[in-house]
Amino acid sequence: MKQGSMMLGALLAGGLTAPALAGDGSDSGYAPIRPIAQCLDPSRARSWAMLDSSRLLVDAGRSKYLIELSWSCPELATQPALKFSSRTPSGRICGDVGERVRGGGLPARALLPPPGQEEGCLISRASRLTAEEYEAELRAADSSPSTVRGSVSSGG
């Protein structure tokens, strides 16, 4: 009986720790922006700056955001404007599953997805920045020749 209890305890302990050890590549300490009113409202976005191939700064007036992409999307740098898409009724970008950003200007073959995938670049994280954090990121980006700036298209 004691051996059976030990086996059950080991199985339970293994079952509880295995998912944590396996890891799915996500940051378990991260949660999407809440309340939703704090999320990026694409209709208020004025401009954007591409810091590198997987990070964007978005100026939405009083609110500033850092948008991190799930993978490198250098093709966004060739677009005159960006469009954000959300699966929520509000249309806000919070860093929730399924949110995307895509070129909002002229069609670009590079932005066409492989068959069975949605168009655009998957957003992995959205973070609201203070004005000071935003300005510091912009200053650092301005020293990089690869920084690209543009506008944000309204509509989806």
Secondary structure, DSSP 4 states (H G I P E B T S, - for coil): -HHHHHHHHHHHHHHHHHHHHH--SS-TT----SSGGGSB-GGG--EEEEEETTEEEEEETTEEEEEEESS--GGGGG-SEEEEE-SSTT--BSS-TT-EEEE-SS--GGGPPPTTS-SSEEEEEEEEE-HHHHHHHHHHHHTSTT-EEEEE-S--
